[in-house]
Amino acid sequence: MNPALNPLVLNLKESATLSINMKALELRKNGKDVCHFGFGQSPFPIPENIQQALRDNSHRKAYLPTQGLPELLDVIASFYKKEFGYNFSSKNVVVGPGSKELIFQTLYLLEGPLLVPSPSWVSYGPQAALRGKKVIQVETSRENSYKLTADELDRMAHKVGHKQMVLILNNPNNPTGAVYTDDEMKELAQICRAYNIIVISDEIYAMIDYTGNGQASMYKYFPENTIVTGGMSKSFAAGGYRFGLMMIPDELSQVMDSLKSIISETFSSVCAPVQYAALEAYGNFDSIRPFIKKTCEIYKFSSEYLHERFISMGLNCPKPEGAFYMFPDFENFKGRLPNNIMTGVGLCSHLLNEYGIALLPGSDFYFPATNMGVRVAGVDFDGEDVYSRWEEGKLYGSDDAVKFFPNMVRGCDRLKGFLSEL
Ligand SMILES: Cc1ncc(COP(=O)(O)O)c(C=O)c1O
């Protein structure tokens, strides 16, 4: 039988990041040596006290309140107050099975088109499209590290001219590793206020920042209309626990009310033992702080290593300053690529099939098919082993990279080999 499907799902394909991961793992299983720059997941083990909290609470079988365990909501609000200076209280916090789901439900309930900088994370567009929402890309430039500028946002918001618009801004950024400065955020906030834009500030990488300047957030400059998201997937290394959170200001309390209703009619509440693990993570953050500090140091080193290698091969690539991604492009090699490759997808397939290098094409991040940018996730290493051998504060040089990140070094060597033959 050919069931009739909702027309909004007909064009939906599996998320690009998840499918490249499956393909790369499949190739590996079949004995192919793959350097996997395709999937962004923390390689580090989850801090032991979080794991212990999960084990200790495995007997908890009751459904929890829709919004989340009350003491957890308190602890999250205090954590964000102390660590980030945010002014949310527990009634502003809601938890979900990953921030991805909370973003989806929020896009679902909000009217108005979605503005996304290009490039942006793969899932925003499909999530909005699933609800029939118009997705409007706002251009950025490589020269500005693909960061959205106030001028460009102003131009686009003016052009769209919709009464209610939603902007989603991710900082530190996937796919570019860019980190906004306070001044940049302040300028963007002025434009958002002028157009009364509702902002979803995706701060899932908030604690993976190598600038040391602290998180520049839209919330600081436009608190009345900014919804902040975060979770345990990245800095706490617990993506598979599926724990995300969202903080919604009082001024948008109708969003919170509606979100709670949707949650109550869909996933009901986050898995109970996971909420107790989150209670440990956010409530006992001082015990986890050293882990975050050390893992950031490792990410900084590995990202800077990859960046230097890419630049020395002749790729263009803004320097990453946070998260664990970067966005090099092959524009300098256009016209010289084998098999008359003209698209990012063609390039990535060639590199995966012929060189065992897994990358994601720019077209998965709202760039045109002919764009030769690719997203690199710099996490293909054994996090447990690297974490145990890494000496904090020690000045490592690029010669040390192979000791810690052999797959990534091999991936760079292969890429260099490919480019040198062009
Ligand atoms: C930019 C960005 N936002 C949100 C998410 C979703 O994270 P989670 O649903 O695990 O909280 C991810 C995960 O890859 C991401 O890269």
PDBQT file of the ligand as one rigid body, heavy atoms in Angstrom, charges set to zero:
ROOT
HETATM    1  C1  LIG A 501      23.403  24.001  16.920  1.00  0.00    +0.000 C 
HETATM    2  C2  LIG A 501      22.720  22.905  17.629  1.00  0.00    +0.000 A 
HETATM    3  N1  LIG A 501      21.576  23.156  18.255  1.00  0.00    +0.000 NA
HETATM    4  C3  LIG A 501      20.899  22.201  18.896  1.00  0.00    +0.000 A 
HETATM    5  C4  LIG A 501      21.379  20.906  18.920  1.00  0.00    +0.000 A 
HETATM    6  C5  LIG A 501      20.535  19.876  19.603  1.00  0.00    +0.000 C 
HETATM    7  O1  LIG A 501      21.070  19.382  20.733  1.00  0.00    +0.000 OA
HETATM    8  P1  LIG A 501      20.246  18.437  21.721  1.00  0.00    +0.000 P 
HETATM    9  O2  LIG A 501      18.927  18.115  21.097  1.00  0.00    +0.000 OA
HETATM   10  O3  LIG A 501      21.089  17.227  21.879  1.00  0.00    +0.000 OA
HETATM   11  O4  LIG A 501      20.065  19.244  22.980  1.00  0.00    +0.000 OA
HETATM   12  C6  LIG A 501      22.574  20.586  18.284  1.00  0.00    +0.000 A 
HETATM   13  C7  LIG A 501      23.080  19.212  18.269  1.00  0.00    +0.000 C 
HETATM   14  O5  LIG A 501      23.802  18.775  17.437  1.00  0.00    +0.000 OA
HETATM   15  C8  LIG A 501      23.274  21.620  17.624  1.00  0.00    +0.000 A 
HETATM   16  O6  LIG A 501      24.429  21.393  16.988  1.00  0.00    +0.000 OA
ENDROOT
TORSDOF 0
